[in-house]
Amino acid sequence: MTLTTLEGAATLLAAEGLPTDDLSTIEPGDWLWLGESDQPNAVIALQRLSAPIGLLRSLAVRDSERGRGFGVAMVERLENHASTSGVRELYLLTETAEAFFLRRGYDVIERERVPPVVRSCREFSELCPASAVVMVKVLASSPAA
């Protein structure tokens, strides 16, 4: 991910009211987007916490592009990327998309049951409000190459 791509992602995320303070902590290869990298139509990122745990970060779809299946496609791409990278448990926090992620196989989890490595990340401890719903999905192992 280039600086232009990160700026494009940050602009879209900010427009959607999502946290942007710690985006540079996500590895460049863990960002996925649709459209032009400087003005993406959709973005999503994987924040690696500690094998085998990851955090689904920053799913956003440009308002003008909603209803075209971009959100579903981005989640599927990220889950594949995470699975092939050794992530087996994918957590997320949301204030607005609980129903969307329930339809994708994620389960709501009580904050007290979240692993310490997730609780200690900035997204969980500082950037998202305590009212955000925490969800988890156990990913299928990718077949051996």
LINMO-V206031 format. One record per run of one state. SS is the DSSP state (~ for helix, > for strand, _ for the rest). FROM is the first residue (numbers start at 1). LEN is the number of residues. If there is no record, write none. Layout:
BEGIN
SS|FROM|LEN  SS|FROM|LEN
END
This chain:
BEGIN
_|1|2  ~|3|13  _|16|7  ~|23|3  _|26|2  ~|28|3  >|31|6  _|37|2  >|39|12  _|51|2  >|53|9  _|62|1  ~|63|3  _|66|4  ~|70|15  _|85|4  >|89|6  _|95|3  ~|98|6  _|104|3  >|107|2  _|109|2  ~|111|3  _|114|2  ~|116|4  _|120|2  ~|122|6  _|128|5  >|133|6  _|139|7
END
